[in-house]
Amino acid sequence: MNTDTYPNIYDFTKCRNVAICGDIHGDFNLLVNKVCIQYQMKDTLIIVAGDCGFGFERKGYYENIVKRNVERVVKFNNWFLFIRGNHDNPAYFDGKAFCHKRFIAIPDYSVVKTNGHTILCVGGAISIDRQSRKESWEHGKSKMHRYDDRTIADNSFTTNNYW
């Protein structure tokens, strides 16, 4: 495969198993617990296909999730790849913003090779609730300004309801 055409290739060919799930909506701890403890999955690549929950908490929250779970994930020799959903902040999905050895939020149109499969990962969608989420966010910002002189920084990783 030409890497100029597909620059984001992730090779997990040493994984024995692959599992795909979605819509965890930020419940990372539960996911790791189910995969490693409840189902005793080992040597597995888990692909979370959208609505992972990135962007609803501060950036440090997600780093703490990794610290809290990395020992268990290493023990079971598992990896977690996150694909952007319509309720995820795109800023996390550049392959760098949330990139750890066992937990990676991958860019749209990444190619994943695993267990004899080649998977094209296309993230995002248009959400039917986007307008109400945007209005709710704007209302929340104006309410916050009423009681607080601080302004919300124009930051890609600022928490939000829709991006």
DSSP file with accessible surface (Angstrom, degrees, kcal/mol):
  #  RESIDUE AA STRUCTURE BP1 BP2  ACC     N-H-->O    O-->H-N    N-H-->O    O-->H-N    TCO  KAPPA ALPHA  PHI   PSI    X-CA   Y-CA   Z-CA
    1    1 A M              0   0  120      0, 0.0     2,-0.6     0, 0.0     3,-0.0   0.000 360.0 360.0 360.0 137.2    0.0    0.0    0.0
    2    2 A N    >>  -     0   0   86      1,-0.2     4,-1.8     2,-0.0     3,-0.6  -0.618 360.0-159.0 -77.2 117.1    1.3    3.5   -0.9
    3    3 A T  T 34 S+     0   0   87     -2,-0.6    -1,-0.2     1,-0.2     6,-0.1   0.644  88.6  66.3 -75.3 -11.8    1.8    5.4    2.3
    4    4 A D  T 34 S+     0   0  140      1,-0.1    -1,-0.2     2,-0.1    -2,-0.0   0.859 108.2  39.4 -71.5 -35.4    1.7    8.7    0.4
    5    5 A T  T <4 S+     0   0   89     -3,-0.6    -2,-0.2     1,-0.3    -1,-0.1   0.871 130.9  28.5 -78.1 -40.2   -2.0    8.0   -0.4
    6    6 A Y     <  +     0   0   98     -4,-1.8    -1,-0.3     1,-0.1    -2,-0.1  -0.745  68.4 168.3-122.5  81.6   -2.8    6.6    3.1
    7    7 A P        +     0   0   91      0, 0.0     2,-1.0     0, 0.0    -1,-0.1   0.731  65.2  68.9 -71.6 -19.1   -0.4    8.3    5.5
    8    8 A N        +     0   0   57    101,-0.3   103,-3.1   100,-0.1     2,-0.5  -0.687  62.6 155.1-104.6  81.5   -2.2    7.0    8.6
    9    9 A I  E     -a  111   0A  52     -2,-1.0     2,-0.5   101,-0.2   103,-0.2  -0.931  23.3-164.5-109.0 127.2   -1.6    3.3    8.7
   10   10 A Y  E     -a  112   0A  40    101,-3.2   103,-2.9    -2,-0.5     2,-0.7  -0.958   7.3-153.7-114.5 122.5   -1.8    1.5   12.0
   11   11 A D  E     +a  113   0A 103     -2,-0.5   103,-0.2   101,-0.2     3,-0.1  -0.854  31.9 152.4-104.9 111.7   -0.3   -2.0   12.1
   12   12 A F  E >   +a  114   0A  24    101,-3.5     3,-1.8    -2,-0.7   103,-0.6  -0.229  24.4 135.0-123.4  39.2   -1.7   -4.3   14.7
   13   13 A T  T 3   +     0   0   80      1,-0.3   101,-0.1   101,-0.2    -1,-0.1   0.678  65.5  64.1 -67.4 -14.4   -0.9   -7.5   12.8
   14   14 A K  T 3  S+     0   0  195     -3,-0.1    -1,-0.3   101,-0.1     2,-0.2   0.586  78.9 104.6 -84.7  -8.8    0.4   -9.2   16.0
   15   15 A C    <   -     0   0    6     -3,-1.8   100,-0.4     1,-0.1    29,-0.2  -0.486  59.5-156.2 -69.7 140.0   -3.0   -9.0   17.7
   16   16 A R  S    S+     0   0  175     27,-1.7     2,-0.3    -2,-0.2    28,-0.2   0.714  74.0  28.1 -86.6 -25.1   -4.8  -12.3   17.8
   17   17 A N  E     -c   44   0B  78     26,-1.7    28,-2.3    25,-0.0     2,-0.4  -0.946  60.3-158.1-136.1 157.5   -8.3  -10.9   18.1
   18   18 A V  E     -c   45   0B  44     -2,-0.3     2,-0.4    26,-0.2    28,-0.2  -0.998   9.9-177.0-136.5 138.2  -10.2   -7.8   17.1
   19   19 A A  E     -c   46   0B  30     26,-2.6    28,-3.0    -2,-0.4     2,-0.4  -0.994   8.7-157.7-133.6 141.2  -13.4   -6.5   18.6
   20   20 A I  E     +c   47   0B 109     -2,-0.4     2,-0.3    26,-0.2    28,-0.2  -0.977  21.6 153.8-123.0 132.2  -15.4   -3.5   17.5
   21   21 A C  E     -c   48   0B  46     26,-2.7    28,-3.9    -2,-0.4     2,-0.3  -0.846  15.1-168.5-140.1 179.6  -17.9   -1.5   19.7
   22   22 A G        +     0   0   29     -2,-0.3    29,-0.2    26,-0.3    28,-0.1  -0.963  52.0  49.9-160.5 174.5  -19.2    2.0   19.7
   23   23 A D        +     0   0   94     27,-2.3    29,-0.2    -2,-0.3    28,-0.2   0.878  49.0 149.1  56.7  49.6  -21.2    4.6   21.7
   24   24 A I    >   -     0   0   25     26,-0.5     3,-2.1    27,-0.3    28,-0.2   0.650  39.7-154.3 -84.5 -14.0  -19.3    4.3   25.0
   25   25 A H  T 3   -     0   0  108     26,-2.6    28,-0.3     1,-0.3    27,-0.2   0.835  69.0 -43.3  45.2  46.8  -20.1    8.0   25.6
   26   26 A G  T 3  S+     0   0   15     26,-3.3     2,-1.6    25,-0.2     3,-0.3   0.444 101.1 128.2  87.3   1.5  -17.1    8.5   27.9
   27   27 A D    <>  +     0   0   82     -3,-2.1     4,-2.0     1,-0.2     5,-0.1  -0.349  21.2 146.8 -89.6  59.8  -17.4    5.4   29.9
   28   28 A F  H  >  +     0   0    6     -2,-1.6     4,-2.5     1,-0.2     5,-0.2   0.880  66.9  54.1 -62.5 -42.7  -13.7    4.4   29.3
   29   29 A N  H  > S+     0   0   49     -3,-0.3     4,-2.5     1,-0.2    -1,-0.2   0.915 108.8  48.7 -61.2 -42.6  -13.3    2.7   32.7
   30   30 A L  H  > S+     0   0   76      2,-0.2     4,-2.9     1,-0.2     5,-0.2   0.917 110.4  52.0 -63.1 -43.0  -16.3    0.5   32.2
   31   31 A L  H  X S+     0   0   20     -4,-2.0     4,-2.7     2,-0.2     5,-0.2   0.947 111.6  45.2 -59.0 -50.2  -15.0   -0.5   28.8
   32   32 A V  H  X S+     0   0    2     -4,-2.5     4,-2.9     1,-0.2     5,-0.5   0.921 113.7  50.8 -61.4 -41.9  -11.6   -1.5   30.1
   33   33 A N  H  X>S+     0   0   59     -4,-2.5     4,-2.2    -5,-0.2     5,-2.1   0.934 112.5  45.6 -62.5 -45.5  -13.2   -3.4   33.0
   34   34 A K  I  <>S+     0   0   69     -4,-2.9     5,-3.0     3,-0.2     6,-0.3   0.939 117.3  44.1 -63.2 -46.1  -15.5   -5.3   30.7
   35   35 A V  I  <5S+     0   0    8     -4,-2.7     6,-2.9    -5,-0.2    -2,-0.2   0.949 126.9  27.3 -64.8 -50.2  -12.8   -6.2   28.2
   36   36 A C  I  <5S+     0   0    0     -4,-2.9    -3,-0.2    -5,-0.2    -2,-0.2   0.885 134.6  21.6 -85.8 -40.1  -10.1   -7.1   30.7
   37   37 A I  I  <5S+     0   0   66     -4,-2.2    -3,-0.2    -5,-0.5    -4,-0.1   0.918 126.7  37.0 -96.9 -58.1  -11.9   -8.4   33.8
   38   38 A Q  I   <S+     0   0  104     -5,-2.1    -3,-0.2     1,-0.2    -4,-0.2   0.943 133.0  24.9 -65.9 -48.2  -15.5   -9.4   32.8
   39   39 A Y  S   <S-     0   0  134     -5,-3.0    -1,-0.2    -6,-0.3    -4,-0.1   0.517  92.4-139.4 -96.3  -7.1  -14.7  -11.0   29.4
   40   40 A Q        +     0   0  105     -6,-0.3     2,-0.3     1,-0.2    -4,-0.2   0.842  33.8 179.1  53.0  39.9  -11.0  -11.8   30.1
   41   41 A M        -     0   0   47     -6,-2.9     2,-0.3    -7,-0.2    -1,-0.2  -0.555   2.6-176.4 -76.0 135.7  -10.0  -10.7   26.6
   42   42 A K        +     0   0  111     -2,-0.3    35,-0.2     1,-0.2     3,-0.1  -0.945  58.3  12.9-131.5 153.7   -6.3  -10.9   25.8
   43   43 A D  S    S+     0   0   35     33,-1.9   -26,-1.7    -2,-0.3   -27,-1.7   0.875  93.8 145.0  52.7  42.5   -4.1  -10.0   22.8
   44   44 A T  E     -c   17   0B   2     32,-0.3    35,-2.2    33,-0.3     2,-0.6  -0.914  49.9-146.3-122.5 139.0   -7.0   -8.0   21.4
   45   45 A L  E     -cd  18  79B   0    -28,-2.3   -26,-2.6    -2,-0.4     2,-0.6  -0.903  20.1-160.8 -95.9 120.1   -7.4   -4.8   19.5
   46   46 A I  E     -cd  19  80B   3     33,-3.1    35,-2.8    -2,-0.6     2,-0.6  -0.927   1.7-162.1-104.5 121.6  -10.6   -3.0   20.5
   47   47 A I  E     -cd  20  81B   3    -28,-3.0   -26,-2.7    -2,-0.6     2,-0.8  -0.923   6.2-154.9-105.8 119.4  -11.9   -0.5   18.0
   48   48 A V  E     -cd  21  82B   0     33,-3.3    35,-2.8    -2,-0.6     2,-1.7  -0.858  11.1-154.4 -94.8 108.5  -14.4    2.0   19.4
   49   49 A A  E     - d   0  83B  52    -28,-3.9   -26,-0.1    -2,-0.8    35,-0.1  -0.504  52.9 -47.3 -91.2  68.7  -16.3    3.1   16.3
   50   50 A G  S    S+     0   0    7     -2,-1.7   -27,-2.3    33,-1.0   -26,-0.5   0.098 107.4  63.2  94.9 160.3  -17.6    6.5   17.3
   51   51 A D        +     0   0   15    -28,-0.2   -26,-2.6   -29,-0.2   -27,-0.3   0.912  56.0 155.7  48.8  51.7  -19.3    8.4   20.1
   52   52 A C        -     0   0    0     31,-0.3   -26,-3.3   -28,-0.2   -25,-0.2   0.851  58.9-111.2 -71.4 -38.4  -16.3    7.7   22.3
   53   53 A G    >   +     0   0    3    -28,-0.3     3,-1.0     1,-0.3     2,-0.4   0.551  59.0 155.3 115.1  14.9  -16.9   10.7   24.6
   54   54 A F  T 3   +     0   0    0      1,-0.2    35,-2.5     2,-0.1    -1,-0.3  -0.609  61.7  28.1 -77.8 127.3  -14.0   13.0   23.8
   55   55 A G  T 3  S+     0   0    0     -2,-0.4   105,-1.5     2,-0.3    -1,-0.2   0.196  90.3  91.1 115.1 -13.4  -14.6   16.6   24.4
   56   56 A F  S <  S+     0   0   66     -3,-1.0     2,-0.3   103,-0.2    -2,-0.1   0.628  91.8  41.7 -87.1 -14.3  -17.2   16.6   27.2
   57   57 A E  S    S-     0   0   93     -4,-0.3    -2,-0.3     1,-0.1   103,-0.1  -0.814 102.1 -81.7-121.9 167.8  -14.5   16.7   29.9
   58   58 A R    >>  -     0   0  203     -2,-0.3     3,-1.5     1,-0.1     4,-0.8  -0.327  45.8-108.4 -66.6 155.0  -11.2   18.6   30.2
   59   59 A K  H >> S+     0   0   74     98,-0.3     4,-1.3     1,-0.3     3,-0.8   0.859 116.9  61.1 -55.9 -38.6   -8.2   17.2   28.4
   60   60 A G  H 3> S+     0   0   39      1,-0.2     4,-2.2     2,-0.2    -1,-0.3   0.795  92.4  67.1 -61.0 -27.8   -6.6   16.1   31.6
   61   61 A Y  H <> S+     0   0   71     -3,-1.5     4,-1.6     1,-0.2    -1,-0.2   0.921 101.2  47.3 -58.3 -43.4   -9.5   13.8   32.3
   62   62 A Y  H <X S+     0   0    2     -3,-0.8     4,-1.6    -4,-0.8    -1,-0.2   0.858 108.9  53.6 -71.5 -33.6   -8.6   11.6   29.4
   63   63 A E  H  X S+     0   0   48     -4,-1.3     4,-2.2     1,-0.2    -1,-0.2   0.892 107.5  52.1 -65.9 -38.1   -5.0   11.5   30.4
   64   64 A N  H  X S+     0   0   77     -4,-2.2     4,-2.6     1,-0.2    -2,-0.2   0.851 102.9  58.6 -66.1 -33.8   -6.1   10.3   33.8
   65   65 A I  H  X S+     0   0    2     -4,-1.6     4,-1.5     2,-0.2    -1,-0.2   0.924 107.2  47.7 -59.7 -43.8   -8.2    7.5   32.3
   66   66 A V  H >X S+     0   0   11     -4,-1.6     4,-2.4     1,-0.2     3,-0.5   0.957 112.4  48.1 -62.6 -49.4   -5.0    6.2   30.6
   67   67 A K  H 3< S+     0   0  154     -4,-2.2     4,-0.4     1,-0.2    -2,-0.2   0.896 112.4  49.9 -58.2 -40.3   -3.0    6.4   33.8
   68   68 A R  H 3< S+     0   0  144     -4,-2.6    -1,-0.2     1,-0.2     4,-0.2   0.796 124.0  27.8 -69.4 -28.2   -5.8    4.6   35.8
   69   69 A N  H <X S+     0   0    8     -4,-1.5     4,-2.3    -3,-0.5     5,-0.2   0.566  90.8  92.3-114.3 -10.0   -6.1    1.8   33.2
   70   70 A V  H  X S+     0   0   56     -4,-2.4     4,-2.8     1,-0.2     5,-0.3   0.879  85.3  54.1 -61.3 -39.4   -2.8    1.3   31.5
   71   71 A E  H  > S+     0   0  167     -4,-0.4     4,-2.4     1,-0.2    -1,-0.2   0.934 112.0  44.5 -61.0 -44.9   -1.5   -1.4   33.9
   72   72 A R  H  > S+     0   0   99      2,-0.2     4,-1.8    -4,-0.2    -1,-0.2   0.916 113.7  50.0 -65.5 -41.9   -4.5   -3.6   33.4
   73   73 A V  H  <>S+     0   0    0     -4,-2.3     5,-2.2     1,-0.2     4,-0.5   0.913 112.1  47.4 -66.1 -40.5   -4.5   -3.1   29.6
   74   74 A V  H ><5S+     0   0   73     -4,-2.8     3,-1.2     1,-0.2    -1,-0.2   0.928 108.1  56.1 -65.3 -43.4   -0.8   -4.0   29.4
   75   75 A K  H 3<5S+     0   0  166     -4,-2.4    -1,-0.2    -5,-0.3    -2,-0.2   0.882 114.7  38.4 -56.3 -39.5   -1.3   -7.1   31.6
   76   76 A F  T 3<5S-     0   0   12     -4,-1.8   -33,-1.9    -5,-0.1   -32,-0.3   0.424 109.3-126.1 -92.9  -0.2   -4.0   -8.4   29.2
   77   77 A N  T < 5 +     0   0   54     -3,-1.2   -33,-0.3    -4,-0.5     2,-0.3   0.916  57.6 148.0  56.5  50.2   -2.0   -7.2   26.2
   78   78 A N      < -     0   0    0     -5,-2.2     2,-0.3   -35,-0.2   -33,-0.2  -0.773  33.7-157.0-112.8 159.6   -4.9   -5.2   24.7
   79   79 A W  E     -d   45   0B  38    -35,-2.2   -33,-3.1    -2,-0.3     2,-0.5  -0.975   5.4-150.2-133.0 149.5   -5.0   -2.0   22.6
   80   80 A F  E     -de  46 103B   1     22,-2.8    24,-2.4    -2,-0.3     2,-0.4  -0.978   9.7-172.3-124.9 121.3   -7.9    0.6   22.2
   81   81 A L  E     -de  47 104B   1    -35,-2.8   -33,-3.3    -2,-0.5     2,-0.5  -0.934  10.8-153.7-110.2 135.9   -8.3    2.6   19.0
   82   82 A F  E     -de  48 105B   2     22,-2.9    24,-2.0    -2,-0.4     2,-0.4  -0.941   4.2-162.3-115.4 127.9  -10.9    5.4   19.0
   83   83 A I  E     -d   49   0B  15    -35,-2.8   -33,-1.0    -2,-0.5   -31,-0.3  -0.889  33.5-101.5-107.0 138.6  -12.6    6.5   15.8
   84   84 A R        -     0   0   53     22,-0.5    40,-3.3    -2,-0.4     2,-0.2  -0.292  38.9-167.9 -63.8 133.1  -14.4    9.9   15.8
   85   85 A G    >   -     0   0    7     38,-0.2     3,-1.4   -35,-0.1    40,-0.2  -0.611  40.7 -94.7-109.5 177.3  -18.1    9.9   16.1
   86   86 A N  T 3  S+     0   0   35      1,-0.3    77,-0.3    38,-0.2    41,-0.2   0.662 125.5  50.1 -70.5 -12.2  -20.6   12.7   15.6
   87   87 A H  T 3  S+     0   0   17     75,-0.1     2,-0.4     2,-0.1    -1,-0.3  -0.149  94.4  94.8-114.5  36.8  -20.5   13.5   19.3
   88   88 A D  S <  S-     0   0    3     -3,-1.4   -33,-0.2   -35,-0.1    75,-0.2  -0.973  80.9-111.3-125.8 145.3  -16.7   13.6   19.6
   89   89 A N    >   -     0   0    7    -35,-2.5     3,-1.7    -2,-0.4     4,-0.3  -0.619  22.7-146.4 -74.2 117.5  -14.4   16.7   19.5
   90   90 A P  G >  S+     0   0   55      0, 0.0     3,-1.8     0, 0.0    -1,-0.2   0.751  89.6  76.7 -58.5 -23.7  -12.4   16.3   16.2
   91   91 A A  G 3  S+     0   0   23     65,-0.3     3,-0.4     1,-0.3     6,-0.2   0.794  90.6  55.4 -59.8 -27.3   -9.4   18.0   17.8
   92   92 A Y  G <  S+     0   0    0     -3,-1.7     6,-0.6     1,-0.2     2,-0.5   0.653  95.2  71.3 -77.3 -15.0   -8.6   14.7   19.7
   93   93 A F    <   +     0   0   11     -3,-1.8    15,-0.5    -4,-0.3    -1,-0.2  -0.331  60.7  99.4-107.0  53.6   -8.5   12.7   16.5
   94   94 A D  S    S-     0   0   78     -2,-0.5    -1,-0.2    -3,-0.4    12,-0.1   0.332  95.7-109.7-112.0   3.9   -5.3   13.8   14.8
   95   95 A G  S    S+     0   0   11     10,-1.1    11,-0.1    -3,-0.4    -2,-0.1   0.428 109.3  57.3  83.3  -1.8   -3.3   10.8   15.9
   96   96 A K  S >  S+     0   0  171      9,-0.1     3,-0.6    -4,-0.1    -3,-0.1   0.654  85.7  65.9-126.6 -38.5   -1.3   13.0   18.3
   97   97 A A  T 3  S+     0   0   14      1,-0.3     2,-0.4    -6,-0.2    -4,-0.1   0.861 121.3  20.6 -62.5 -37.2   -3.6   14.8   20.8
   98   98 A F  T 3  S+     0   0    3     -6,-0.6     7,-2.7     7,-0.3     2,-0.4  -0.783  88.8 140.2-132.1  85.9   -4.6   11.5   22.4
   99   99 A C  B <   +F  104   0B  62     -3,-0.6     2,-0.3    -2,-0.4     5,-0.2  -0.914  12.2 151.8-137.7 105.2   -1.9    9.0   21.5
  100  100 A H        -     0   0   52      3,-2.8     3,-0.3    -2,-0.4    -2,-0.0  -0.869  57.7-101.0-126.4 163.3   -0.6    6.5   24.0
  101  101 A K  S    S+     0   0  172     -2,-0.3     3,-0.1     1,-0.2    -1,-0.1   0.874 122.2  22.8 -56.0 -37.5    0.9    3.1   23.4
  102  102 A R  S    S+     0   0   23      1,-0.2   -22,-2.8   -23,-0.1     2,-0.4   0.492 125.0  50.8-109.4  -5.5   -2.3    1.3   24.3
  103  103 A F  E     +e   80   0B   4     -3,-0.3    -3,-2.8   -24,-0.2     2,-0.4  -0.963  63.2 165.9-137.4 117.7   -4.9    4.1   23.7
  104  104 A I  E     -eF  81  99B  16    -24,-2.4   -22,-2.9    -2,-0.4     2,-0.7  -0.989  29.4-152.3-139.7 129.5   -5.0    6.1   20.4
  105  105 A A  E     -e   82   0B   0     -7,-2.7   -10,-1.1    -2,-0.4    -7,-0.3  -0.888  34.1-153.1 -93.8 111.3   -7.6    8.4   18.9
  106  106 A I        -     0   0    1    -24,-2.0   -22,-0.5    -2,-0.7     3,-0.1  -0.549  12.6-104.1 -95.1 153.0   -6.9    8.0   15.2
  107  107 A P    >   -     0   0   15      0, 0.0     3,-1.2     0, 0.0   -13,-0.2  -0.284  46.4 -86.8 -68.5 156.3   -7.5   10.4   12.3
  108  108 A D  T 3  S+     0   0   44    -15,-0.5    14,-0.2     1,-0.2  -100,-0.1  -0.300 114.2  25.5 -57.0 146.1  -10.4   10.0    9.9
  109  109 A Y  T 3  S+     0   0  143     12,-2.3  -101,-0.3     1,-0.2    -1,-0.2   0.692  85.8 152.4  66.4  24.9   -9.5    7.8    6.9
  110  110 A S  E <   - B   0 121A   0     -3,-1.2    11,-3.2    11,-1.0     2,-0.5  -0.491  39.8-134.3 -75.7 153.9   -6.8    5.9    8.8
  111  111 A V  E     -aB   9 120A   4   -103,-3.1  -101,-3.2     9,-0.2     2,-0.5  -0.944  16.4-162.8-112.4 130.7   -6.1    2.3    7.8
  112  112 A V  E     -aB  10 119A   0      7,-2.8     7,-3.2    -2,-0.5     2,-0.5  -0.963   2.3-162.1-116.0 127.3   -5.8   -0.4   10.4
  113  113 A K  E     +aB  11 118A  65   -103,-2.9  -101,-3.5    -2,-0.5     2,-0.3  -0.949  29.5 143.2-108.5 122.8   -4.2   -3.7    9.7
  114  114 A T  E >   -aB  12 117A   1      3,-2.4     3,-3.0    -2,-0.5  -101,-0.2  -0.969  58.3  -6.2-159.7 140.4   -5.0   -6.4   12.1
  115  115 A N  T 3  S-     0   0   67   -103,-0.6     3,-0.1  -100,-0.4   -97,-0.1   0.799 128.2 -47.4  48.3  41.3   -5.7  -10.1   12.3
  116  116 A G  T 3  S+     0   0   84      1,-0.3     2,-0.3  -103,-0.1    -1,-0.3   0.570 118.3 108.0  80.1   8.2   -5.7  -10.6    8.5
  117  117 A H  E <   -B  114   0A 105     -3,-3.0    -3,-2.4     2,-0.0     2,-0.5  -0.883  55.4-153.4-118.9 150.6   -8.0   -7.6    7.9
  118  118 A T  E     -B  113   0A  89     -2,-0.3     2,-0.5    -5,-0.2    -5,-0.2  -0.994  21.8-168.1-119.5 121.6   -7.4   -4.2    6.5
  119  119 A I  E     -B  112   0A  42     -7,-3.2    -7,-2.8    -2,-0.5     2,-0.6  -0.947  15.8-149.6-119.7 126.0  -10.0   -1.7    7.9
  120  120 A L  E     -B  111   0A  94     -2,-0.5     2,-0.7    -9,-0.2    -9,-0.2  -0.840  17.4-152.4 -91.1 123.3  -10.6    1.9    6.6
  121  121 A C  E     +B  110   0A   5    -11,-3.2   -12,-2.3    -2,-0.6   -11,-1.0  -0.860  15.8 179.7-105.1 106.9  -11.7    4.0    9.5
  122  122 A V        -     0   0   76     -2,-0.7     2,-0.2   -14,-0.2   -14,-0.1  -0.939  15.7-159.7-108.0 116.3  -14.0    6.9    8.5
  123  123 A G        +     0   0    8     -2,-0.6   -38,-0.2   -38,-0.1   -74,-0.0  -0.482  37.4  25.7 -96.9 166.1  -15.1    9.0   11.4
  124  124 A G        -     0   0   26    -40,-3.3     2,-0.3    -2,-0.2   -38,-0.2   0.052  44.8-167.2  82.9 171.9  -17.8   11.5   12.1
  125  125 A A        -     0   0   63    -40,-0.2     2,-0.6   -39,-0.0    -1,-0.0  -0.933  37.1 -84.5-176.8 178.3  -21.3   12.1   10.8
  126  126 A I        -     0   0  125     -2,-0.3     2,-0.3     2,-0.0   -40,-0.1  -0.922  44.5-139.1-104.3 125.3  -23.9   14.8   11.1
  127  127 A S    >   -     0   0    4     -2,-0.6     3,-1.4   -41,-0.2     4,-0.2  -0.624   8.5-141.3 -87.4 139.5  -26.0   14.5   14.2
  128  128 A I  T 3  S+     0   0  171     -2,-0.3     3,-0.3     1,-0.3     4,-0.2   0.744 105.1  51.5 -69.5 -18.9  -29.8   15.0   14.1
  129  129 A D  T 3> S+     0   0   47      1,-0.2     4,-2.1     2,-0.1    -1,-0.3   0.230  75.8 109.6-100.7  16.7  -29.5   16.7   17.5
  130  130 A R  H <> S+     0   0  100     -3,-1.4     4,-2.5     1,-0.2     5,-0.2   0.892  75.4  51.5 -61.9 -40.4  -26.7   19.2   16.5
  131  131 A Q  H  > S+     0   0  109     -3,-0.3     4,-2.6    -4,-0.2     5,-0.2   0.942 111.8  45.1 -66.0 -46.1  -28.9   22.3   16.5
  132  132 A S  H  > S+     0   0   67      1,-0.2     4,-2.3     2,-0.2    -1,-0.2   0.884 113.6  51.4 -66.3 -34.4  -30.3   21.7   20.0
  133  133 A R  H  X S+     0   0   58     -4,-2.1     4,-2.1     2,-0.2    -1,-0.2   0.917 111.1  47.1 -66.9 -43.0  -26.8   20.9   21.3
  134  134 A K  H  X S+     0   0   94     -4,-2.5     4,-2.5    -5,-0.2    -2,-0.2   0.927 113.6  48.2 -64.1 -43.8  -25.3   24.1   19.8
  135  135 A E  H  X S+     0   0  112     -4,-2.6     4,-2.5     1,-0.2    -2,-0.2   0.909 110.9  51.1 -63.1 -41.1  -28.2   26.1   21.3
  136  136 A S  H  X S+     0   0   66     -4,-2.3     4,-2.4    -5,-0.2    -1,-0.2   0.907 110.9  48.9 -62.0 -41.9  -27.8   24.5   24.7
  137  137 A W  H  X S+     0   0   45     -4,-2.1     4,-2.4     2,-0.2    -2,-0.2   0.934 111.4  48.4 -65.3 -45.8  -24.0   25.3   24.6
  138  138 A E  H  X S+     0   0  107     -4,-2.5     4,-2.3     1,-0.2     5,-0.2   0.915 112.0  49.9 -61.3 -41.6  -24.6   28.9   23.6
  139  139 A H  H  X S+     0   0  109     -4,-2.5     4,-2.2     1,-0.2    -1,-0.2   0.926 110.5  50.3 -62.6 -43.2  -27.2   29.3   26.4
  140  140 A G  H  X S+     0   0   33     -4,-2.4     4,-2.2     1,-0.2    -2,-0.2   0.881 109.6  50.7 -63.3 -39.2  -24.8   27.8   28.9
  141  141 A K  H  X S+     0   0   53     -4,-2.4     4,-2.3     2,-0.2    -1,-0.2   0.935 110.6  48.1 -65.6 -43.9  -22.0   30.1   27.8
  142  142 A S  H  X S+     0   0   54     -4,-2.3     4,-1.3     1,-0.2    -2,-0.2   0.892 111.7  50.7 -66.6 -35.1  -24.2   33.2   28.2
  143  143 A K  H  X S+     0   0  100     -4,-2.2     4,-0.9    -5,-0.2     3,-0.2   0.921 109.3  50.8 -64.7 -41.8  -25.3   32.0   31.6
  144  144 A M  H >X S+     0   0   77     -4,-2.2     4,-1.2     1,-0.2     3,-0.7   0.912 107.4  53.0 -64.5 -40.1  -21.8   31.5   32.7
  145  145 A H  H 3< S+     0   0   80     -4,-2.3    -1,-0.2     1,-0.2    -2,-0.2   0.810 100.5  62.8 -66.5 -27.8  -20.8   35.0   31.6
  146  146 A R  H 3< S+     0   0  150     -4,-1.3    -1,-0.2    -3,-0.2    -2,-0.2   0.855 117.8  26.7 -62.7 -33.8  -23.6   36.5   33.7
  147  147 A Y  H << S+     0   0  178     -4,-0.9     2,-0.4    -3,-0.7    -2,-0.2   0.443 122.4  51.5-110.2  -2.2  -22.0   35.1   36.9
  148  148 A D     <  -     0   0   37     -4,-1.2    -1,-0.2    -5,-0.1     0, 0.0  -0.992  57.7-154.6-143.7 129.5  -18.4   35.0   35.9
  149  149 A D        +     0   0  162     -2,-0.4    -1,-0.1    -3,-0.1    -4,-0.1   0.632  68.8 102.3 -77.5 -14.5  -16.1   37.7   34.4
  150  150 A R        -     0   0  186     -6,-0.1     2,-0.3     1,-0.1    -2,-0.1  -0.389  66.2-137.8 -70.2 149.3  -13.8   35.1   32.9
  151  151 A T        -     0   0  117     -2,-0.1     2,-0.5    -6,-0.0    -2,-0.1  -0.763  19.9-107.9-104.7 156.1  -14.1   34.4   29.2
  152  152 A I        -     0   0   49     -2,-0.3     2,-0.1     1,-0.1     6,-0.0  -0.696  38.8-123.3 -82.0 124.0  -14.0   31.0   27.5
  153  153 A A        -     0   0   66     -2,-0.5     2,-1.8     1,-0.1     5,-0.1  -0.384  17.7-117.1 -67.0 143.6  -10.8   30.6   25.7
  154  154 A D        +     0   0  174     -2,-0.1     2,-0.4     3,-0.0    -1,-0.1  -0.638  62.5 150.6 -79.7  84.8  -11.0   29.8   22.0
  155  155 A N    >   -     0   0   86     -2,-1.8     3,-1.8     1,-0.1    -2,-0.0  -0.968  54.7-135.2-126.2 134.8   -9.3   26.5   22.4
  156  156 A S  T 3  S+     0   0   87     -2,-0.4   -65,-0.3     1,-0.3   -64,-0.1   0.750 107.7  48.6 -58.3 -25.5   -9.7   23.3   20.4
  157  157 A F  T 3  S+     0   0   49    -66,-0.1   -98,-0.3     2,-0.0    -1,-0.3   0.289  77.9 126.7-104.2  11.2   -9.9   21.3   23.5
  158  158 A T  S <  S-     0   0   38     -3,-1.8  -101,-0.1     1,-0.1  -100,-0.0  -0.455  71.5-102.0 -65.2 137.9  -12.5   23.4   25.4
  159  159 A T        +     0   0   44     -2,-0.1     2,-0.3  -103,-0.1  -103,-0.2  -0.250  55.8 158.0 -60.5 151.8  -15.4   21.2   26.6
  160  160 A N        -     0   0   35   -105,-1.5     3,-0.1    -3,-0.1   -71,-0.1  -0.940  49.3-121.4-161.0 176.6  -18.5   21.6   24.5
  161  161 A N  S    S+     0   0   43      1,-0.4     2,-0.3    -2,-0.3   -27,-0.1   0.603  94.9   6.7-103.3 -22.4  -21.8   19.8   23.5
  162  162 A Y              0   0   25    -29,-0.2    -1,-0.4  -107,-0.1   -75,-0.1  -0.947 360.0 360.0-160.8 145.5  -21.2   19.7   19.8
  163  163 A W              0   0   76    -77,-0.3   -75,-0.1    -2,-0.3   -29,-0.0  -0.905 360.0 360.0-119.3 360.0  -18.3   20.5   17.4
